[in-house]
Amino acid sequence: MSVRLCVKLARCSVTLLRSQSCINKEIVQIYRSLSTSQPHTAEKKLFTPGPLGTSLTVRQAMLQDLGSRDIKFINVVKKIRADLLSIAEVAPADFTSILLQGSGTFAVESIFQTSVPRTGGKVLILENGVYGRRMKTICDTLAIPAHMESFAEDSRVDLGRVESVLKADNSFTHVAVVQCETTSGLFNDVESVGKLVKKYIPDCTYFVDAMSSFGAVPVDFSASNIDVLVSSANKCLQGVPGFGFAIIRKDTLSRCKGNSRSLSLDLYDQCDALDKTSQFRFTPATHAMLAFSQALDEFRQEGGVHGRRQRYMENCRVLNEGMTRLGFHSYLKEDVAGYIITSYFYPQHPKFSFAEFYNRLNEKDDVIYPGKLLKADCFRIGTIGHLFPEDVEQLLRNIESVCRDMGIQIPLEDKA
Ligand SMILES: Cc1ncc(COP(=O)(O)O)c(C=O)c1O
């Protein structure tokens, strides 16, 4: 190659590099302006048990970086803890609320491993679905002695059987039950269970997993004898995922000092740090907490538990009426079904495939959920989160058109 050609080539490369760096700068500028402009509105409607849809204002509340020692953040943490007690309608003198990083399962696990005594501890788990069975897996993993009493997935925890178990063995230190078994959508009678628990074992810790129900299904802590309840930010209170919380009797917690089998899931130490400094022992989910604080304001504006319950019940009513019209059958009988999530049998049609049904609905921006039942082929449709009756009506229209596109006649001719 001649020297002239080499010089020409070098000049060309420099020009190219300059224009490349201009392009890079422009890209950076576009990115900056995008990241400071309004967030992209979620178009997907999540008819799932979680993650759930949230309002734009809840998502906007996260557009702020705060240090964990910032007074604004500390005040947010204090406010959230107080709000949770007020939603639960428990007295701050008797109960405290503890926020814990992670998903809901982390919160459930934190209860067992913090509160079951290392010697003599024994748990009774009343199970009628996946989340009850997960409690048993947690106890087994932690080598905590646990007896799991199983009930059919389509019926409530049976009080007669619970009574017999408690009568036969009063050595349980903990009894655990799920309020809304999200596997099917069934509501267990936590109040009647709690009454039995304290009748036969007054010192026993009664633990309710209200993950998918707290904030939309009323719970009477006092009448139900609840010692500890857990839920998470991104369920009925409509924050974003990132942390769970426990509402726990102070005297129950006070017995847990030094009992924890884990460092990060030690609820006693977590509460101690929060009480003393309103700070977390380890990096907090700052953005998720800012979002949750906004979500709690919106919860109050909607009328608290009563208001949220009304909307979810209406969502569920519209769904059930519409699905019945389309010929679908729900798995649960009306007397045990709640209004959080509904399980429907797969259509008995050779052309039905859940994967295709799901994908086609997803293309229309409606996200439904597969079933997890042991003995029935079902899919699930959630009616909680930032969803409204008109969203459910749109989903019903989409279900109808997807079925037709799949060659499935509507209404279905399935027998109940
Ligand atoms: C009743 C119940 N318990 C526990 C969990 C577990 O929560 P996560 O999936 O956030 O860990 C769920 C999740 O939906 C649930 O519905």
The ligand as an SDF file (V2000), in Angstrom:
LIG
                    3D

 16 16  0  0  0  0  0  0  0  0999 V2000
  -50.5440  -17.8430   49.9300 C   0  0  0  0  0  0  0  0  0  0  0  0
  -49.1480  -17.6420   49.3990 C   0  0  0  0  0  0  0  0  0  0  0  0
  -48.1130  -17.9230   50.1980 N   0  0  0  0  0  0  0  0  0  0  0  0
  -46.8430  -17.7450   49.7890 C   0  0  0  0  0  0  0  0  0  0  0  0
  -46.5680  -17.2760   48.5200 C   0  0  0  0  0  0  0  0  0  0  0  0
  -45.1510  -17.1170   48.0850 C   0  0  0  0  0  0  0  0  0  0  0  0
  -44.8360  -15.8050   47.7500 O   0  0  0  0  0  0  0  0  0  0  0  0
  -43.6510  -15.4860   46.7330 P   0  0  0  0  0  0  0  0  0  0  0  0
  -43.9790  -16.1500   45.4310 O   0  0  0  0  0  0  0  0  0  0  0  0
  -43.6770  -13.9840   46.6640 O   0  0  0  0  0  0  0  0  0  0  0  0
  -42.4030  -16.0110   47.3340 O   0  0  0  0  0  0  0  0  0  0  0  0
  -47.6210  -16.9750   47.6510 C   0  0  0  0  0  0  0  0  0  0  0  0
  -47.3900  -16.4790   46.2890 C   0  0  0  0  0  0  0  0  0  0  0  0
  -48.2740  -16.1990   45.5180 O   0  0  0  0  0  0  0  0  0  0  0  0
  -48.9500  -17.1660   48.0990 C   0  0  0  0  0  0  0  0  0  0  0  0
  -49.9990  -16.9000   47.3100 O   0  0  0  0  0  0  0  0  0  0  0  0
  1  2  1  0
  2  3  1  0
  2 15  2  0
  3  4  2  0
  4  5  1  0
  5  6  1  0
  5 12  2  0
  6  7  1  0
  7  8  1  0
  8  9  2  0
  8 10  1  0
  8 11  1  0
 12 13  1  0
 12 15  1  0
 13 14  2  0
 15 16  1  0
M  END
$$$$
